[in-house]
Amino acid sequence: MRTAPAGAGAVLLESTSGRARIGCTVAPDTSARQLLLLAPEPELVPRLPARAAIVEKAAALAQVLSRELGLPVRLSVTDNRSTMVSFRRAPPGLRLRLHHMFLDAPAPVVRAVADYAGRGQRRAGRLLDDFVRREQPRIRQHRDERDEILSPRGRTYDLGHVFDRLNDVYFQGSVRAAIGWGRAPGRRRRKSIRLGVYDHQTREIRVHPALDQAAVPRFFVEFIVFHEMLHQVFPSSTGPGRRVHHPRAFRDREKAFPLYAQALRWERENLRLLLLR
């Protein structure tokens, strides 16, 4: 992943001072910070809990988090396949998206959610990673009608052609993945942008649509796709007490991209251009 797949929202709750307001949302996940699951896929296909059960449990969870943090919590419950936790601190409260597995989370995990999303304590992410791995059988693995269809052809660049060339030249055709442009984000100010993401479970690469413009050089689009393809070759690893998303072998191979230095320089000099899209 270079700085997303968006899942369908299920239930939206907003809790302030212990009171919850309940409604529905299908808004895409455009949060700047996300905790991603990168693990082998299970064979069982989980079932989404009944909506009534989701509403009841989500209301209680939103209230607990609101009391724990002492601020309003806007909670969306999802059935995402890869993004388990995402959030945005939006004063005076917290916008939080959680996979439905967290509705049954024990108290230590709920506190870790509060610490990670509400207090910015990155160490809490380790406990969340462990919880997600234990609950992996509850994650939907297969596409359904709620999922957006990947489209590689853009107005300026065809990602299918980019992928095929890179696969032939640098990977001997060994990378097996679908690729397409991500969903266009809503109009809002951003301080960061996720240029690409690779989903290990579905073997899908999504590239931010901000790169689909003539002002972005082709070599930079190729660099982003190259980066995401490397995630299949060098999966995340678990180090001492932490998960390493870009192991040393990954970083060494990334530097083999012919225009590596130029790509990093172009990114630094043109970040504002991408953020405005």
Secondary structure, DSSP 8 states (H G I E B T S, - for coil): -B------EEEEEEEETTEEEEE--------SEEEE--S---SS------HHHHHHHHHHHHHHHHHHHTS-EEEEEE--SSEEEEEEEETTEEEEEEEGGGGG--HHHHHHHIIIIIS--TTHHHHHHHHHHHTGGGS--S--TTS-----B-SS-BHHHHHHHHHHHHSTT----EEEE-----S---S----EEEETTTTEEEE-GGG-STTS-HHHHHHHHHHHHHHHHS--EEETTEEESS-HHHHHHHTTSTTHHHHHHHHHHHHHHHHT-
